[in-house]
Amino acid sequence: MSNKPKPSAVIFAKNVAQVVKFYEGVLSMSIVHTDPDHIVLNSEDFQLVIHAVPK
């Protein structure tokens, strides 16, 4: 296992669940963490954080 961090990105979305569903299907990413305001998705080479748009 490498100690190098994975490339990652943060996406702000109005509908977090819909965006997560898209990336799970299109890029075969898996949910690794959930909180009320964000969800973290992981693939072998990339991490993606989908964050709710602040109100």
NULOPA-191190 format. One record per atom (N, C-alpha, C, O): residue number from 1; residue in one letter; chain; atom name; x, y, z. Coordinates in pm, 1 decimal. Layout:
BEGIN
{seq->NUM&type->A&mol->A&atom->CA&xx->X&yy->Y&zz->Z} .
...
This chain:
BEGIN
{seq->1&type->M&mol->A&atom->N&xx->84.2&yy->-119.1&zz->0.0} .
{seq->1&type->M&mol->A&atom->CA&xx->0.0&yy->0.0&zz->0.0} .
{seq->1&type->M&mol->A&atom->C&xx->87.8&yy->124.3&zz->0.0} .
{seq->1&type->M&mol->A&atom->O&xx->185.4&yy->132.0&zz->74.6} .
{seq->2&type->S&mol->A&atom->N&xx->53.6&yy->220.4&zz->-82.7} .
{seq->2&type->S&mol->A&atom->CA&xx->130.2&yy->342.9&zz->-94.8} .
{seq->2&type->S&mol->A&atom->C&xx->83.3&yy->446.5&zz->6.7} .
{seq->2&type->S&mol->A&atom->O&xx->-34.9&yy->452.9&zz->40.7} .
{seq->3&type->N&mol->A&atom->N&xx->177.3&yy->527.2&zz->54.3} .
{seq->3&type->N&mol->A&atom->CA&xx->142.5&yy->636.8&zz->144.5} .
{seq->3&type->N&mol->A&atom->C&xx->109.9&yy->764.6&zz->69.8} .
{seq->3&type->N&mol->A&atom->O&xx->75.3&yy->865.4&zz->131.3} .
{seq->4&type->K&mol->A&atom->N&xx->120.6&yy->761.3&zz->-62.6} .
{seq->4&type->K&mol->A&atom->CA&xx->90.0&yy->879.3&zz->-141.9} .
{seq->4&type->K&mol->A&atom->C&xx->-60.5&yy->905.5&zz->-139.9} .
{seq->4&type->K&mol->A&atom->O&xx->-139.6&yy->812.3&zz->-154.2} .
{seq->5&type->P&mol->A&atom->N&xx->-100.6&yy->1031.3&zz->-122.3} .
{seq->5&type->P&mol->A&atom->CA&xx->-244.2&yy->1060.9&zz->-125.1} .
{seq->5&type->P&mol->A&atom->C&xx->-300.4&yy->1043.7&zz->-266.3} .
{seq->5&type->P&mol->A&atom->O&xx->-230.0&yy->1063.0&zz->-365.4} .
{seq->6&type->K&mol->A&atom->N&xx->-426.9&yy->1007.5&zz->-273.2} .
{seq->6&type->K&mol->A&atom->CA&xx->-493.7&yy->994.4&zz->-402.5} .
{seq->6&type->K&mol->A&atom->C&xx->-527.8&yy->1132.5&zz->-456.9} .
{seq->6&type->K&mol->A&atom->O&xx->-555.0&yy->1224.4&zz->-379.6} .
{seq->7&type->P&mol->A&atom->N&xx->-526.7&yy->1148.1&zz->-588.5} .
{seq->7&type->P&mol->A&atom->CA&xx->-583.2&yy->1270.3&zz->-644.6} .
{seq->7&type->P&mol->A&atom->C&xx->-729.7&yy->1278.2&zz->-602.5} .
{seq->7&type->P&mol->A&atom->O&xx->-797.3&yy->1175.9&zz->-591.2} .
{seq->8&type->S&mol->A&atom->N&xx->-778.0&yy->1399.9&zz->-579.4} .
{seq->8&type->S&mol->A&atom->CA&xx->-915.7&yy->1414.3&zz->-533.4} .
{seq->8&type->S&mol->A&atom->C&xx->-974.7&yy->1545.8&zz->-580.4} .
{seq->8&type->S&mol->A&atom->O&xx->-904.8&yy->1635.2&zz->-628.1} .
{seq->9&type->A&mol->A&atom->N&xx->-1107.0&yy->1554.1&zz->-564.8} .
{seq->9&type->A&mol->A&atom->CA&xx->-1178.7&yy->1675.8&zz->-601.6} .
{seq->9&type->A&mol->A&atom->C&xx->-1301.0&yy->1689.9&zz->-512.7} .
{seq->9&type->A&mol->A&atom->O&xx->-1349.9&yy->1592.5&zz->-455.6} .
{seq->10&type->V&mol->A&atom->N&xx->-1349.3&yy->1812.9&zz->-502.1} .
{seq->10&type->V&mol->A&atom->CA&xx->-1472.4&yy->1842.5&zz->-428.8} .
{seq->10&type->V&mol->A&atom->C&xx->-1571.8&yy->1902.6&zz->-527.1} .
{seq->10&type->V&mol->A&atom->O&xx->-1538.5&yy->1993.6&zz->-603.0} .
{seq->11&type->I&mol->A&atom->N&xx->-1693.4&yy->1851.1&zz->-525.1} .
{seq->11&type->I&mol->A&atom->CA&xx->-1801.4&yy->1904.0&zz->-608.3} .
{seq->11&type->I&mol->A&atom->C&xx->-1912.6&yy->1950.5&zz->-515.0} .
{seq->11&type->I&mol->A&atom->O&xx->-1956.0&yy->1875.7&zz->-427.3} .
{seq->12&type->F&mol->A&atom->N&xx->-1958.5&yy->2073.5&zz->-533.8} .
{seq->12&type->F&mol->A&atom->CA&xx->-2072.9&yy->2124.4&zz->-458.4} .
{seq->12&type->F&mol->A&atom->C&xx->-2198.4&yy->2099.6&zz->-541.2} .
{seq->12&type->F&mol->A&atom->O&xx->-2201.4&yy->2129.0&zz->-660.7} .
{seq->13&type->A&mol->A&atom->N&xx->-2302.5&yy->2045.4&zz->-477.2} .
{seq->13&type->A&mol->A&atom->CA&xx->-2423.3&yy->2008.2&zz->-550.3} .
{seq->13&type->A&mol->A&atom->C&xx->-2548.0&yy->2043.6&zz->-470.0} .
{seq->13&type->A&mol->A&atom->O&xx->-2548.3&yy->2037.6&zz->-347.1} .
{seq->14&type->K&mol->A&atom->N&xx->-2654.0&yy->2080.7&zz->-542.0} .
{seq->14&type->K&mol->A&atom->CA&xx->-2783.1&yy->2104.3&zz->-478.0} .
{seq->14&type->K&mol->A&atom->C&xx->-2847.6&yy->1972.4&zz->-437.5} .
{seq->14&type->K&mol->A&atom->O&xx->-2912.1&yy->1964.1&zz->-333.0} .
{seq->15&type->N&mol->A&atom->N&xx->-2830.3&yy->1869.2&zz->-520.0} .
{seq->15&type->N&mol->A&atom->CA&xx->-2888.5&yy->1738.5&zz->-492.8} .
{seq->15&type->N&mol->A&atom->C&xx->-2774.3&yy->1637.1&zz->-481.2} .
{seq->15&type->N&mol->A&atom->O&xx->-2734.6&yy->1575.2&zz->-579.9} .
{seq->16&type->V&mol->A&atom->N&xx->-2722.9&yy->1621.5&zz->-360.6} .
{seq->16&type->V&mol->A&atom->CA&xx->-2606.7&yy->1535.1&zz->-336.1} .
{seq->16&type->V&mol->A&atom->C&xx->-2636.8&yy->1391.4&zz->-377.8} .
{seq->16&type->V&mol->A&atom->O&xx->-2554.4&yy->1328.2&zz->-443.9} .
{seq->17&type->A&mol->A&atom->N&xx->-2752.0&yy->1339.3&zz->-340.7} .
{seq->17&type->A&mol->A&atom->CA&xx->-2786.6&yy->1200.0&zz->-370.6} .
{seq->17&type->A&mol->A&atom->C&xx->-2786.5&yy->1172.7&zz->-520.5} .
{seq->17&type->A&mol->A&atom->O&xx->-2740.3&yy->1067.1&zz->-563.9} .
{seq->18&type->Q&mol->A&atom->N&xx->-2836.8&yy->1265.1&zz->-599.1} .
{seq->18&type->Q&mol->A&atom->CA&xx->-2841.9&yy->1247.7&zz->-744.1} .
{seq->18&type->Q&mol->A&atom->C&xx->-2701.7&yy->1247.2&zz->-804.7} .
{seq->18&type->Q&mol->A&atom->O&xx->-2673.1&yy->1166.7&zz->-893.4} .
{seq->19&type->V&mol->A&atom->N&xx->-2615.0&yy->1335.0&zz->-758.3} .
{seq->19&type->V&mol->A&atom->CA&xx->-2477.5&yy->1340.9&zz->-809.0} .
{seq->19&type->V&mol->A&atom->C&xx->-2400.1&yy->1215.8&zz->-767.8} .
{seq->19&type->V&mol->A&atom->O&xx->-2324.0&yy->1160.9&zz->-847.4} .
{seq->20&type->V&mol->A&atom->N&xx->-2419.1&yy->1170.8&zz->-644.7} .
{seq->20&type->V&mol->A&atom->CA&xx->-2353.4&yy->1047.8&zz->-598.5} .
{seq->20&type->V&mol->A&atom->C&xx->-2396.7&yy->929.6&zz->-684.8} .
{seq->20&type->V&mol->A&atom->O&xx->-2312.9&yy->850.1&zz->-727.3} .
{seq->21&type->K&mol->A&atom->N&xx->-2525.3&yy->917.6&zz->-710.6} .
{seq->21&type->K&mol->A&atom->CA&xx->-2576.7&yy->807.9&zz->-793.1} .
{seq->21&type->K&mol->A&atom->C&xx->-2512.1&yy->809.8&zz->-931.7} .
{seq->21&type->K&mol->A&atom->O&xx->-2478.3&yy->704.4&zz->-985.7} .
{seq->22&type->F&mol->A&atom->N&xx->-2495.1&yy->927.9&zz->-988.8} .
{seq->22&type->F&mol->A&atom->CA&xx->-2431.7&yy->942.0&zz->-1119.9} .
{seq->22&type->F&mol->A&atom->C&xx->-2288.7&yy->887.8&zz->-1117.5} .
{seq->22&type->F&mol->A&atom->O&xx->-2252.0&yy->805.8&zz->-1201.7} .
{seq->23&type->Y&mol->A&atom->N&xx->-2208.2&yy->933.4&zz->-1021.6} .
{seq->23&type->Y&mol->A&atom->CA&xx->-2067.9&yy->890.9&zz->-1017.4} .
{seq->23&type->Y&mol->A&atom->C&xx->-2052.3&yy->744.3&zz->-977.6} .
{seq->23&type->Y&mol->A&atom->O&xx->-1958.3&yy->678.1&zz->-1021.6} .
{seq->24&type->E&mol->A&atom->N&xx->-2142.4&yy->693.6&zz->-896.0} .
{seq->24&type->E&mol->A&atom->CA&xx->-2139.4&yy->550.3&zz->-864.0} .
{seq->24&type->E&mol->A&atom->C&xx->-2160.2&yy->468.0&zz->-990.8} .
{seq->24&type->E&mol->A&atom->O&xx->-2093.1&yy->367.0&zz->-1011.7} .
{seq->25&type->G&mol->A&atom->N&xx->-2252.7&yy->511.3&zz->-1074.5} .
{seq->25&type->G&mol->A&atom->CA&xx->-2284.1&yy->436.6&zz->-1196.3} .
{seq->25&type->G&mol->A&atom->C&xx->-2183.8&yy->455.3&zz->-1307.7} .
{seq->25&type->G&mol->A&atom->O&xx->-2141.2&yy->357.5&zz->-1369.2} .
{seq->26&type->V&mol->A&atom->N&xx->-2145.4&yy->577.7&zz->-1334.9} .
{seq->26&type->V&mol->A&atom->CA&xx->-2059.1&yy->607.6&zz->-1448.9} .
{seq->26&type->V&mol->A&atom->C&xx->-1913.4&yy->568.9&zz->-1423.1} .
{seq->26&type->V&mol->A&atom->O&xx->-1847.3&yy->514.0&zz->-1511.3} .
{seq->27&type->L&mol->A&atom->N&xx->-1863.3&yy->597.2&zz->-1303.4} .
{seq->27&type->L&mol->A&atom->CA&xx->-1722.0&yy->571.5&zz->-1274.0} .
{seq->27&type->L&mol->A&atom->C&xx->-1700.8&yy->454.7&zz->-1178.0} .
{seq->27&type->L&mol->A&atom->O&xx->-1588.6&yy->430.4&zz->-1133.6} .
{seq->28&type->S&mol->A&atom->N&xx->-1807.0&yy->383.2&zz->-1146.2} .
{seq->28&type->S&mol->A&atom->CA&xx->-1799.4&yy->268.3&zz->-1054.6} .
{seq->28&type->S&mol->A&atom->C&xx->-1732.2&yy->304.0&zz->-922.1} .
{seq->28&type->S&mol->A&atom->O&xx->-1652.4&yy->226.8&zz->-869.0} .
{seq->29&type->M&mol->A&atom->N&xx->-1765.4&yy->421.8&zz->-869.7} .
{seq->29&type->M&mol->A&atom->CA&xx->-1710.0&yy->464.8&zz->-741.3} .
{seq->29&type->M&mol->A&atom->C&xx->-1797.2&yy->410.5&zz->-628.4} .
{seq->29&type->M&mol->A&atom->O&xx->-1915.9&yy->383.9&zz->-647.4} .
{seq->30&type->S&mol->A&atom->N&xx->-1736.9&yy->394.6&zz->-511.0} .
{seq->30&type->S&mol->A&atom->CA&xx->-1807.7&yy->342.0&zz->-394.3} .
{seq->30&type->S&mol->A&atom->C&xx->-1810.1&yy->445.9&zz->-282.9} .
{seq->30&type->S&mol->A&atom->O&xx->-1715.1&yy->522.1&zz->-265.0} .
{seq->31&type->I&mol->A&atom->N&xx->-1920.4&yy->447.8&zz->-208.6} .
{seq->31&type->I&mol->A&atom->CA&xx->-1931.0&yy->538.1&zz->-93.6} .
{seq->31&type->I&mol->A&atom->C&xx->-1842.4&yy->484.1&zz->18.6} .
{seq->31&type->I&mol->A&atom->O&xx->-1851.9&yy->367.1&zz->55.7} .
{seq->32&type->V&mol->A&atom->N&xx->-1755.9&yy->571.2&zz->72.3} .
{seq->32&type->V&mol->A&atom->CA&xx->-1669.3&yy->530.8&zz->183.2} .
{seq->32&type->V&mol->A&atom->C&xx->-1697.6&yy->610.9&zz->310.2} .
{seq->32&type->V&mol->A&atom->O&xx->-1650.9&yy->574.1&zz->418.0} .
{seq->33&type->H&mol->A&atom->N&xx->-1773.3&yy->719.8&zz->298.6} .
{seq->33&type->H&mol->A&atom->CA&xx->-1805.3&yy->801.6&zz->415.4} .
{seq->33&type->H&mol->A&atom->C&xx->-1928.8&yy->886.0&zz->384.8} .
{seq->33&type->H&mol->A&atom->O&xx->-1943.9&yy->937.8&zz->274.2} .
{seq->34&type->T&mol->A&atom->N&xx->-2016.6&yy->899.0&zz->483.8} .
{seq->34&type->T&mol->A&atom->CA&xx->-2132.4&yy->986.7&zz->467.9} .
{seq->34&type->T&mol->A&atom->C&xx->-2149.0&yy->1072.8&zz->592.2} .
{seq->34&type->T&mol->A&atom->O&xx->-2124.8&yy->1028.3&zz->704.4} .
{seq->35&type->D&mol->A&atom->N&xx->-2189.6&yy->1194.0&zz->570.3} .
{seq->35&type->D&mol->A&atom->CA&xx->-2227.9&yy->1290.3&zz->672.7} .
{seq->35&type->D&mol->A&atom->C&xx->-2351.8&yy->1361.7&zz->620.5} .
{seq->35&type->D&mol->A&atom->O&xx->-2382.0&yy->1351.4&zz->501.6} .
{seq->36&type->P&mol->A&atom->N&xx->-2423.4&yy->1432.9&zz->704.3} .
{seq->36&type->P&mol->A&atom->CA&xx->-2543.4&yy->1502.5&zz->656.1} .
{seq->36&type->P&mol->A&atom->C&xx->-2515.1&yy->1602.2&zz->542.8} .
{seq->36&type->P&mol->A&atom->O&xx->-2602.8&yy->1627.5&zz->460.2} .
{seq->37&type->D&mol->A&atom->N&xx->-2393.7&yy->1658.9&zz->537.9} .
{seq->37&type->D&mol->A&atom->CA&xx->-2365.8&yy->1761.1&zz->436.8} .
{seq->37&type->D&mol->A&atom->C&xx->-2270.5&yy->1717.8&zz->326.5} .
{seq->37&type->D&mol->A&atom->O&xx->-2244.0&yy->1796.0&zz->235.2} .
{seq->38&type->H&mol->A&atom->N&xx->-2217.7&yy->1594.5&zz->332.0} .
{seq->38&type->H&mol->A&atom->CA&xx->-2129.4&yy->1548.5&zz->224.0} .
{seq->38&type->H&mol->A&atom->C&xx->-2117.8&yy->1396.4&zz->221.6} .
{seq->38&type->H&mol->A&atom->O&xx->-2144.0&yy->1327.9&zz->320.4} .
{seq->39&type->I&mol->A&atom->N&xx->-2077.5&yy->1346.3&zz->104.8} .
{seq->39&type->I&mol->A&atom->CA&xx->-2052.4&yy->1204.3&zz->84.7} .
{seq->39&type->I&mol->A&atom->C&xx->-1917.7&yy->1190.7&zz->13.0} .
{seq->39&type->I&mol->A&atom->O&xx->-1888.1&yy->1265.0&zz->-80.5} .
{seq->40&type->V&mol->A&atom->N&xx->-1837.3&yy->1095.1&zz->58.3} .
{seq->40&type->V&mol->A&atom->CA&xx->-1706.9&yy->1071.1&zz->-3.2} .
{seq->40&type->V&mol->A&atom->C&xx->-1715.2&yy->942.7&zz->-85.6} .
{seq->40&type->V&mol->A&atom->O&xx->-1758.0&yy->838.1&zz->-36.9} .
{seq->41&type->L&mol->A&atom->N&xx->-1673.2&yy->953.6&zz->-211.3} .
{seq->41&type->L&mol->A&atom->CA&xx->-1669.3&yy->839.2&zz->-301.8} .
{seq->41&type->L&mol->A&atom->C&xx->-1523.6&yy->804.6&zz->-331.0} .
{seq->41&type->L&mol->A&atom->O&xx->-1436.8&yy->891.9&zz->-333.8} .
{seq->42&type->N&mol->A&atom->N&xx->-1498.6&yy->676.4&zz->-352.4} .
{seq->42&type->N&mol->A&atom->CA&xx->-1363.2&yy->629.6&zz->-378.0} .
{seq->42&type->N&mol->A&atom->C&xx->-1361.9&yy->536.7&zz->-497.3} .
{seq->42&type->N&mol->A&atom->O&xx->-1455.4&yy->459.5&zz->-518.2} .
{seq->43&type->S&mol->A&atom->N&xx->-1255.3&yy->544.4&zz->-575.5} .
{seq->43&type->S&mol->A&atom->CA&xx->-1222.9&yy->442.6&zz->-673.6} .
{seq->43&type->S&mol->A&atom->C&xx->-1079.1&yy->402.0&zz->-645.7} .
{seq->43&type->S&mol->A&atom->O&xx->-1017.4&yy->451.6&zz->-551.4} .
{seq->44&type->E&mol->A&atom->N&xx->-1026.6&yy->314.0&zz->-725.6} .
{seq->44&type->E&mol->A&atom->CA&xx->-890.1&yy->268.2&zz->-702.5} .
{seq->44&type->E&mol->A&atom->C&xx->-788.6&yy->382.8&zz->-708.1} .
{seq->44&type->E&mol->A&atom->O&xx->-689.8&yy->382.8&zz->-634.7} .
{seq->45&type->D&mol->A&atom->N&xx->-814.0&yy->480.2&zz->-795.7} .
{seq->45&type->D&mol->A&atom->CA&xx->-714.8&yy->585.4&zz->-820.6} .
{seq->45&type->D&mol->A&atom->C&xx->-759.8&yy->726.9&zz->-786.3} .
{seq->45&type->D&mol->A&atom->O&xx->-682.8&yy->821.3&zz->-804.6} .
{seq->46&type->F&mol->A&atom->N&xx->-882.9&yy->744.3&zz->-736.9} .
{seq->46&type->F&mol->A&atom->CA&xx->-935.8&yy->880.0&zz->-721.6} .
{seq->46&type->F&mol->A&atom->C&xx->-1035.1&yy->885.4&zz->-606.9} .
{seq->46&type->F&mol->A&atom->O&xx->-1103.8&yy->787.2&zz->-578.6} .
{seq->47&type->Q&mol->A&atom->N&xx->-1042.6&yy->1001.1&zz->-540.6} .
{seq->47&type->Q&mol->A&atom->CA&xx->-1142.0&yy->1023.8&zz->-435.0} .
{seq->47&type->Q&mol->A&atom->C&xx->-1220.8&yy->1149.0&zz->-470.7} .
{seq->47&type->Q&mol->A&atom->O&xx->-1164.8&yy->1248.8&zz->-516.0} .
{seq->48&type->L&mol->A&atom->N&xx->-1351.5&yy->1141.8&zz->-449.5} .
{seq->48&type->L&mol->A&atom->CA&xx->-1440.0&yy->1251.3&zz->-484.4} .
{seq->48&type->L&mol->A&atom->C&xx->-1530.3&yy->1282.9&zz->-365.7} .
{seq->48&type->L&mol->A&atom->O&xx->-1593.6&yy->1193.1&zz->-310.1} .
{seq->49&type->V&mol->A&atom->N&xx->-1536.3&yy->1408.7&zz->-327.1} .
{seq->49&type->V&mol->A&atom->CA&xx->-1623.8&yy->1452.7&zz->-219.0} .
{seq->49&type->V&mol->A&atom->C&xx->-1738.1&yy->1532.8&zz->-280.9} .
{seq->49&type->V&mol->A&atom->O&xx->-1715.6&yy->1633.8&zz->-347.6} .
{seq->50&type->I&mol->A&atom->N&xx->-1860.3&yy->1486.6&zz->-258.0} .
{seq->50&type->I&mol->A&atom->CA&xx->-1979.2&yy->1558.7&zz->-303.6} .
{seq->50&type->I&mol->A&atom->C&xx->-2033.8&yy->1630.5&zz->-181.4} .
{seq->50&type->I&mol->A&atom->O&xx->-2074.4&yy->1567.1&zz->-84.0} .
{seq->51&type->H&mol->A&atom->N&xx->-2034.5&yy->1763.2&zz->-187.0} .
{seq->51&type->H&mol->A&atom->CA&xx->-2072.3&yy->1845.4&zz->-71.6} .
{seq->51&type->H&mol->A&atom->C&xx->-2197.9&yy->1923.6&zz->-104.6} .
{seq->51&type->H&mol->A&atom->O&xx->-2210.0&yy->1979.9&zz->-213.4} .
{seq->52&type->A&mol->A&atom->N&xx->-2291.5&yy->1927.1&zz->-10.6} .
{seq->52&type->A&mol->A&atom->CA&xx->-2413.2&yy->2004.7&zz->-30.4} .
{seq->52&type->A&mol->A&atom->C&xx->-2380.9&yy->2153.8&zz->-40.7} .
{seq->52&type->A&mol->A&atom->O&xx->-2293.6&yy->2204.5&zz->29.8} .
{seq->53&type->V&mol->A&atom->N&xx->-2451.2&yy->2222.1&zz->-128.1} .
{seq->53&type->V&mol->A&atom->CA&xx->-2434.8&yy->2367.1&zz->-141.1} .
{seq->53&type->V&mol->A&atom->C&xx->-2479.2&yy->2430.0&zz->-10.2} .
{seq->53&type->V&mol->A&atom->O&xx->-2590.8&yy->2404.5&zz->35.1} .
{seq->54&type->P&mol->A&atom->N&xx->-2394.7&yy->2511.3&zz->51.6} .
{seq->54&type->P&mol->A&atom->CA&xx->-2434.1&yy->2576.2&zz->177.1} .
{seq->54&type->P&mol->A&atom->C&xx->-2557.2&yy->2662.7&zz->156.2} .
{seq->54&type->P&mol->A&atom->O&xx->-2571.4&yy->2730.2&zz->54.3} .
{seq->55&type->K&mol->A&atom->N&xx->-2646.4&yy->2659.3&zz->255.3} .
{seq->55&type->K&mol->A&atom->CA&xx->-2771.5&yy->2738.0&zz->244.5} .
{seq->55&type->K&mol->A&atom->C&xx->-2753.6&yy->2873.9&zz->307.2} .
{seq->55&type->K&mol->A&atom->O&xx->-2846.9&yy->2954.2&zz->308.1} .
